Amino acid sequence: MKDDRDKYSTHDLWFAALLKIKGFPLLGVQPNGNGRALFEFEDSPERKQLLIDLVNKKLLIEPLSFVDAMKSLKALSYG
């Protein structure tokens, strides 16, 4: 089993969808019962650069892939 240092967790559905379409493996989802969830991904050094590119508006994504990722993660957040 991987150590917690190799995981990245977020409650942010939008960023979780971005991580999913950028190829970060989803390790688990912990729904909290009210439509929110904690998404756990395998972490890597590229995640920090991804966030920087997102904030600086230098990130290009396929819109339909993003919508699909949002739908699937949202479904998982309800358990």
KOLMAR-703796 format. One record per residue: residue number from 1; chain; x, y, z of N, C-alpha, C in turn. Coordinates in nm, 3 decimals. Layout:
# residues N
@num=NUM | cadena=A | n.xx=X | n.yy=Y | n.zz=Z | ca.xx=X | ca.yy=Y | ca.zz=Z | c.xx=X | c.yy=Y | c.zz=Z
...
This chain:
# residues 79
@num=1 | cadena=A | n.xx=0.083 | n.yy=-0.118 | n.zz=0.000 | ca.xx=0.000 | ca.yy=0.000 | ca.zz=0.000 | c.xx=0.088 | c.yy=0.125 | c.zz=0.000
@num=2 | cadena=A | n.xx=0.043 | n.yy=0.228 | n.zz=-0.068 | ca.xx=0.122 | ca.yy=0.350 | ca.zz=-0.077 | c.xx=0.114 | c.yy=0.430 | c.zz=0.051
@num=3 | cadena=A | n.xx=0.218 | n.yy=0.501 | n.zz=0.083 | ca.xx=0.224 | ca.yy=0.590 | ca.zz=0.197 | c.xx=0.138 | c.yy=0.714 | c.zz=0.170
@num=4 | cadena=A | n.xx=0.087 | n.yy=0.777 | n.zz=0.278 | ca.xx=0.004 | ca.yy=0.897 | ca.zz=0.262 | c.xx=0.076 | c.yy=1.011 | c.zz=0.190
@num=5 | cadena=A | n.xx=0.208 | n.yy=1.012 | n.zz=0.194 | ca.xx=0.282 | ca.yy=1.117 | ca.zz=0.125 | c.xx=0.265 | c.yy=1.108 | c.zz=-0.026
@num=6 | cadena=A | n.xx=0.221 | n.yy=0.994 | n.zz=-0.075 | ca.xx=0.203 | ca.yy=0.974 | ca.zz=-0.218 | c.xx=0.059 | c.yy=1.001 | c.zz=-0.262
@num=7 | cadena=A | n.xx=-0.022 | n.yy=1.055 | n.zz=-0.170 | ca.xx=-0.161 | ca.yy=1.085 | ca.zz=-0.200 | c.xx=-0.186 | c.yy=1.235 | c.zz=-0.195
@num=8 | cadena=A | n.xx=-0.279 | n.yy=1.277 | n.zz=-0.277 | ca.xx=-0.327 | ca.yy=1.415 | ca.zz=-0.270 | c.xx=-0.478 | c.yy=1.409 | c.zz=-0.254
@num=9 | cadena=A | n.xx=-0.530 | n.yy=1.476 | n.zz=-0.154 | ca.xx=-0.673 | ca.yy=1.477 | ca.zz=-0.127 | c.xx=-0.730 | c.yy=1.616 | c.zz=-0.144
@num=10 | cadena=A | n.xx=-0.852 | n.yy=1.622 | n.zz=-0.197 | ca.xx=-0.919 | ca.yy=1.750 | ca.zz=-0.215 | c.xx=-1.070 | c.yy=1.732 | c.zz=-0.207
@num=11 | cadena=A | n.xx=-1.137 | n.yy=1.835 | n.zz=-0.157 | ca.xx=-1.283 | ca.yy=1.840 | ca.zz=-0.158 | c.xx=-1.332 | c.yy=1.914 | c.zz=-0.283
@num=12 | cadena=A | n.xx=-1.241 | n.yy=1.973 | n.zz=-0.355 | ca.xx=-1.274 | ca.yy=2.057 | ca.zz=-0.471 | c.xx=-1.307 | c.yy=1.969 | c.zz=-0.593
@num=13 | cadena=A | n.xx=-1.435 | n.yy=1.962 | n.zz=-0.625 | ca.xx=-1.482 | ca.yy=1.880 | ca.zz=-0.737 | c.xx=-1.419 | c.yy=1.923 | c.zz=-0.869
@num=14 | cadena=A | n.xx=-1.408 | n.yy=2.053 | n.zz=-0.890 | ca.xx=-1.352 | ca.yy=2.105 | ca.zz=-1.016 | c.xx=-1.206 | c.yy=2.064 | c.zz=-1.033
@num=15 | cadena=A | n.xx=-1.126 | n.yy=2.079 | n.zz=-0.926 | ca.xx=-0.985 | ca.yy=2.041 | ca.zz=-0.935 | c.xx=-0.972 | c.yy=1.889 | c.zz=-0.945
@num=16 | cadena=A | n.xx=-1.059 | n.yy=1.816 | n.zz=-0.877 | ca.xx=-1.057 | ca.yy=1.670 | ca.zz=-0.888 | c.xx=-1.084 | c.yy=1.627 | c.zz=-1.032
@num=17 | cadena=A | n.xx=-1.179 | n.yy=1.692 | n.zz=-1.097 | ca.xx=-1.208 | ca.yy=1.660 | ca.zz=-1.237 | c.xx=-1.087 | c.yy=1.690 | c.zz=-1.325
@num=18 | cadena=A | n.xx=-1.021 | n.yy=1.800 | n.zz=-1.299 | ca.xx=-0.901 | ca.yy=1.836 | ca.zz=-1.375 | c.xx=-0.791 | c.yy=1.731 | c.zz=-1.356
@num=19 | cadena=A | n.xx=-0.770 | n.yy=1.690 | n.zz=-1.231 | ca.xx=-0.670 | ca.yy=1.586 | ca.zz=-1.205 | c.xx=-0.704 | c.yy=1.457 | c.zz=-1.279
@num=20 | cadena=A | n.xx=-0.832 | n.yy=1.422 | n.zz=-1.279 | ca.xx=-0.876 | ca.yy=1.299 | ca.zz=-1.345 | c.xx=-0.848 | c.yy=1.303 | c.zz=-1.495
@num=21 | cadena=A | n.xx=-0.881 | n.yy=1.413 | n.zz=-1.561 | ca.xx=-0.859 | ca.yy=1.418 | ca.zz=-1.706 | c.xx=-0.712 | c.yy=1.435 | c.zz=-1.743
@num=22 | cadena=A | n.xx=-0.632 | n.yy=1.480 | n.zz=-1.648 | ca.xx=-0.489 | ca.yy=1.493 | ca.zz=-1.674 | c.xx=-0.413 | c.yy=1.366 | c.zz=-1.638
@num=23 | cadena=A | n.xx=-0.488 | n.yy=1.260 | n.zz=-1.604 | ca.xx=-0.425 | ca.yy=1.130 | ca.zz=-1.588 | c.xx=-0.383 | c.yy=1.091 | c.zz=-1.447
@num=24 | cadena=A | n.xx=-0.419 | n.yy=1.168 | n.zz=-1.346 | ca.xx=-0.385 | ca.yy=1.132 | ca.zz=-1.209 | c.xx=-0.478 | c.yy=1.020 | c.zz=-1.165
@num=25 | cadena=A | n.xx=-0.425 | n.yy=0.905 | n.zz=-1.122 | ca.xx=-0.511 | ca.yy=0.794 | ca.zz=-1.081 | c.xx=-0.594 | c.yy=0.827 | c.zz=-0.957
@num=26 | cadena=A | n.xx=-0.723 | n.yy=0.803 | n.zz=-0.967 | ca.xx=-0.814 | ca.yy=0.822 | ca.zz=-0.855 | c.xx=-0.799 | c.yy=0.701 | c.zz=-0.763
@num=27 | cadena=A | n.xx=-0.762 | n.yy=0.725 | n.zz=-0.637 | ca.xx=-0.739 | ca.yy=0.617 | ca.zz=-0.541 | c.xx=-0.863 | c.yy=0.587 | c.zz=-0.458
@num=28 | cadena=A | n.xx=-0.945 | n.yy=0.689 | n.zz=-0.438 | ca.xx=-1.064 | ca.yy=0.667 | ca.zz=-0.357 | c.xx=-1.149 | c.yy=0.791 | c.zz=-0.346
@num=29 | cadena=A | n.xx=-1.273 | n.yy=0.768 | n.zz=-0.304 | ca.xx=-1.369 | ca.yy=0.876 | ca.zz=-0.281 | c.xx=-1.436 | c.yy=0.847 | c.zz=-0.148
@num=30 | cadena=A | n.xx=-1.440 | n.yy=0.948 | n.zz=-0.062 | ca.xx=-1.506 | ca.yy=0.934 | ca.zz=0.067 | c.xx=-1.622 | c.yy=1.032 | c.zz=0.073
@num=31 | cadena=A | n.xx=-1.744 | n.yy=0.988 | n.zz=0.038 | ca.xx=-1.860 | ca.yy=1.076 | ca.zz=0.046 | c.xx=-1.892 | c.yy=1.111 | c.zz=0.191
@num=32 | cadena=A | n.xx=-1.943 | n.yy=1.232 | n.zz=0.213 | ca.xx=-1.978 | ca.yy=1.269 | ca.zz=0.350 | c.xx=-2.129 | c.yy=1.274 | c.zz=0.371
@num=33 | cadena=A | n.xx=-2.207 | n.yy=1.234 | n.zz=0.272 | ca.xx=-2.350 | ca.yy=1.222 | ca.zz=0.289 | c.xx=-2.433 | c.yy=1.340 | c.zz=0.244
@num=34 | cadena=A | n.xx=-2.373 | n.yy=1.452 | n.zz=0.217 | ca.xx=-2.451 | ca.yy=1.569 | ca.zz=0.173 | c.xx=-2.411 | c.yy=1.617 | c.zz=0.034
@num=35 | cadena=A | n.xx=-2.357 | n.yy=1.525 | n.zz=-0.046 | ca.xx=-2.320 | ca.yy=1.561 | ca.zz=-0.182 | c.xx=-2.176 | c.yy=1.606 | c.zz=-0.197
@num=36 | cadena=A | n.xx=-2.106 | n.yy=1.622 | n.zz=-0.086 | ca.xx=-1.964 | ca.yy=1.655 | ca.zz=-0.092 | c.xx=-1.884 | c.yy=1.529 | c.zz=-0.067
@num=37 | cadena=A | n.xx=-1.760 | n.yy=1.531 | n.zz=-0.110 | ca.xx=-1.675 | ca.yy=1.414 | ca.zz=-0.090 | c.xx=-1.529 | c.yy=1.457 | c.zz=-0.085
@num=38 | cadena=A | n.xx=-1.449 | n.yy=1.368 | n.zz=-0.032 | ca.xx=-1.304 | ca.yy=1.385 | ca.zz=-0.033 | c.xx=-1.251 | c.yy=1.292 | c.zz=-0.141
@num=39 | cadena=A | n.xx=-1.186 | n.yy=1.350 | n.zz=-0.241 | ca.xx=-1.129 | ca.yy=1.275 | ca.zz=-0.352 | c.xx=-0.981 | c.yy=1.255 | c.zz=-0.326
@num=40 | cadena=A | n.xx=-0.934 | n.yy=1.131 | n.zz=-0.339 | ca.xx=-0.793 | ca.yy=1.100 | ca.zz=-0.316 | c.xx=-0.730 | c.yy=1.053 | c.zz=-0.447
@num=41 | cadena=A | n.xx=-0.621 | n.yy=1.116 | n.zz=-0.481 | ca.xx=-0.548 | ca.yy=1.086 | ca.zz=-0.604 | c.xx=-0.405 | c.yy=1.047 | c.zz=-0.571
@num=42 | cadena=A | n.xx=-0.345 | n.yy=0.971 | n.zz=-0.661 | ca.xx=-0.202 | ca.yy=0.947 | ca.zz=-0.652 | c.xx=-0.132 | c.yy=1.078 | c.zz=-0.684
@num=43 | cadena=A | n.xx=-0.044 | n.yy=1.119 | n.zz=-0.598 | ca.xx=0.022 | ca.yy=1.249 | ca.zz=-0.614 | c.xx=0.148 | c.yy=1.236 | c.zz=-0.699
@num=44 | cadena=A | n.xx=0.188 | n.yy=1.348 | n.zz=-0.755 | ca.xx=0.314 | ca.yy=1.355 | ca.zz=-0.829 | c.xx=0.358 | c.yy=1.501 | c.zz=-0.834
@num=45 | cadena=A | n.xx=0.484 | n.yy=1.525 | n.zz=-0.865 | ca.xx=0.533 | ca.yy=1.663 | ca.zz=-0.873 | c.xx=0.460 | c.yy=1.747 | c.zz=-0.979
@num=46 | cadena=A | n.xx=0.402 | n.yy=1.681 | n.zz=-1.079 | ca.xx=0.332 | ca.yy=1.755 | ca.zz=-1.185 | c.xx=0.206 | c.yy=1.825 | c.zz=-1.135
@num=47 | cadena=A | n.xx=0.150 | n.yy=1.780 | n.zz=-1.021 | ca.xx=0.029 | ca.yy=1.841 | ca.zz=-0.969 | c.xx=0.049 | c.yy=1.989 | c.zz=-0.936
@num=48 | cadena=A | n.xx=0.163 | n.yy=2.021 | n.zz=-0.875 | ca.xx=0.188 | ca.yy=2.161 | ca.zz=-0.840 | c.xx=0.198 | c.yy=2.248 | c.zz=-0.965
@num=49 | cadena=A | n.xx=0.263 | n.yy=2.198 | n.zz=-1.068 | ca.xx=0.273 | ca.yy=2.273 | ca.zz=-1.194 | c.xx=0.137 | c.yy=2.288 | c.zz=-1.259
@num=50 | cadena=A | n.xx=0.056 | n.yy=2.185 | n.zz=-1.250 | ca.xx=-0.080 | ca.yy=2.190 | ca.zz=-1.304 | c.xx=-0.159 | c.yy=2.303 | c.zz=-1.238
@num=51 | cadena=A | n.xx=-0.149 | n.yy=2.314 | n.zz=-1.107 | ca.xx=-0.218 | ca.yy=2.421 | ca.zz=-1.035 | c.xx=-0.166 | c.yy=2.558 | c.zz=-1.075
@num=52 | cadena=A | n.xx=-0.035 | n.yy=2.570 | n.zz=-1.092 | ca.xx=0.024 | ca.yy=2.697 | ca.zz=-1.135 | c.xx=-0.026 | c.yy=2.735 | c.zz=-1.274
@num=53 | cadena=A | n.xx=-0.027 | n.yy=2.638 | n.zz=-1.365 | ca.xx=-0.077 | ca.yy=2.664 | ca.zz=-1.500 | c.xx=-0.225 | c.yy=2.701 | c.zz=-1.498
@num=54 | cadena=A | n.xx=-0.302 | n.yy=2.639 | n.zz=-1.411 | ca.xx=-0.444 | ca.yy=2.671 | ca.zz=-1.399 | c.xx=-0.464 | c.yy=2.815 | c.zz=-1.352
@num=55 | cadena=A | n.xx=-0.394 | n.yy=2.853 | n.zz=-1.249 | ca.xx=-0.406 | ca.yy=2.989 | ca.zz=-1.195 | c.xx=-0.359 | c.yy=3.093 | c.zz=-1.296
@num=56 | cadena=A | n.xx=-0.256 | n.yy=3.061 | n.zz=-1.372 | ca.xx=-0.203 | ca.yy=3.154 | ca.zz=-1.471 | c.xx=-0.275 | c.yy=3.147 | c.zz=-1.606
@num=57 | cadena=A | n.xx=-0.382 | n.yy=3.068 | n.zz=-1.612 | ca.xx=-0.464 | ca.yy=3.054 | ca.zz=-1.733 | c.xx=-0.384 | c.yy=3.006 | c.zz=-1.853
@num=58 | cadena=A | n.xx=-0.293 | n.yy=2.912 | n.zz=-1.826 | ca.xx=-0.210 | ca.yy=2.855 | ca.zz=-1.932 | c.xx=-0.244 | c.yy=2.709 | c.zz=-1.959
@num=59 | cadena=A | n.xx=-0.355 | n.yy=2.665 | n.zz=-1.902 | ca.xx=-0.393 | ca.yy=2.525 | ca.zz=-1.910 | c.xx=-0.498 | c.yy=2.505 | c.zz=-2.018
@num=60 | cadena=A | n.xx=-0.473 | n.yy=2.408 | n.zz=-2.105 | ca.xx=-0.570 | ca.yy=2.373 | ca.zz=-2.209 | c.xx=-0.628 | c.yy=2.235 | c.zz=-2.178
@num=61 | cadena=A | n.xx=-0.761 | n.yy=2.226 | n.zz=-2.185 | ca.xx=-0.826 | ca.yy=2.098 | ca.zz=-2.161 | c.xx=-0.934 | c.yy=2.075 | c.zz=-2.265
@num=62 | cadena=A | n.xx=-0.972 | n.yy=1.951 | n.zz=-2.283 | ca.xx=-1.081 | ca.yy=1.914 | ca.zz=-2.372 | c.xx=-1.211 | c.yy=1.931 | c.zz=-2.294
@num=63 | cadena=A | n.xx=-1.299 | n.yy=2.024 | n.zz=-2.334 | ca.xx=-1.420 | ca.yy=2.052 | ca.zz=-2.258 | c.xx=-1.510 | c.yy=1.931 | c.zz=-2.232
@num=64 | cadena=A | n.xx=-1.529 | n.yy=1.845 | n.zz=-2.331 | ca.xx=-1.618 | ca.yy=1.731 | ca.zz=-2.311 | c.xx=-1.558 | c.yy=1.631 | c.zz=-2.212
@num=65 | cadena=A | n.xx=-1.428 | n.yy=1.617 | n.zz=-2.212 | ca.xx=-1.362 | ca.yy=1.530 | ca.zz=-2.115 | c.xx=-1.381 | c.yy=1.584 | c.zz=-1.974
@num=66 | cadena=A | n.xx=-1.373 | n.yy=1.716 | n.zz=-1.960 | ca.xx=-1.392 | ca.yy=1.779 | ca.zz=-1.830 | c.xx=-1.534 | c.yy=1.757 | c.zz=-1.781
@num=67 | cadena=A | n.xx=-1.632 | n.yy=1.776 | n.zz=-1.868 | ca.xx=-1.773 | ca.yy=1.756 | ca.zz=-1.830 | c.xx=-1.796 | c.yy=1.611 | c.zz=-1.789
@num=68 | cadena=A | n.xx=-1.742 | n.yy=1.516 | n.zz=-1.864 | ca.xx=-1.756 | ca.yy=1.374 | ca.zz=-1.829 | c.xx=-1.694 | c.yy=1.343 | c.zz=-1.692
@num=69 | cadena=A | n.xx=-1.577 | n.yy=1.400 | n.zz=-1.667 | ca.xx=-1.511 | ca.yy=1.378 | ca.zz=-1.538 | c.xx=-1.593 | c.yy=1.439 | c.zz=-1.425
@num=70 | cadena=A | n.xx=-1.649 | n.yy=1.557 | n.zz=-1.447 | ca.xx=-1.733 | ca.yy=1.621 | ca.zz=-1.345 | c.xx=-1.853 | c.yy=1.533 | c.zz=-1.314
@num=71 | cadena=A | n.xx=-1.919 | n.yy=1.481 | n.zz=-1.415 | ca.xx=-2.037 | ca.yy=1.396 | ca.zz=-1.395 | c.xx=-2.003 | c.yy=1.269 | c.zz=-1.318
@num=72 | cadena=A | n.xx=-1.896 | n.yy=1.204 | n.zz=-1.357 | ca.xx=-1.862 | ca.yy=1.077 | ca.zz=-1.290 | c.xx=-1.819 | c.yy=1.100 | c.zz=-1.146
@num=73 | cadena=A | n.xx=-1.742 | n.yy=1.206 | n.zz=-1.121 | ca.xx=-1.699 | ca.yy=1.234 | ca.zz=-0.984 | c.xx=-1.816 | c.yy=1.279 | c.zz=-0.897
@num=74 | cadena=A | n.xx=-1.906 | n.yy=1.356 | n.zz=-0.955 | ca.xx=-2.023 | ca.yy=1.401 | ca.zz=-0.880 | c.xx=-2.109 | c.yy=1.282 | c.zz=-0.841
@num=75 | cadena=A | n.xx=-2.125 | n.yy=1.187 | n.zz=-0.930 | ca.xx=-2.201 | ca.yy=1.065 | ca.zz=-0.899 | c.xx=-2.135 | c.yy=0.989 | c.zz=-0.783
@num=76 | cadena=A | n.xx=-2.003 | n.yy=0.981 | n.zz=-0.785 | ca.xx=-1.931 | ca.yy=0.913 | ca.zz=-0.677 | c.xx=-1.943 | c.yy=0.986 | c.zz=-0.544
@num=77 | cadena=A | n.xx=-1.961 | n.yy=1.117 | n.zz=-0.549 | ca.xx=-1.966 | ca.yy=1.195 | ca.zz=-0.424 | c.xx=-2.094 | c.yy=1.170 | c.zz=-0.347
@num=78 | cadena=A | n.xx=-2.195 | n.yy=1.110 | n.zz=-0.410 | ca.xx=-2.319 | ca.yy=1.078 | ca.zz=-0.341 | c.xx=-2.320 | c.yy=0.935 | c.zz=-0.287
@num=79 | cadena=A | n.xx=-2.211 | n.yy=0.865 | n.zz=-0.312 | ca.xx=-2.197 | ca.yy=0.730 | ca.zz=-0.258 | c.xx=-2.265 | c.yy=0.627 | c.zz=-0.328
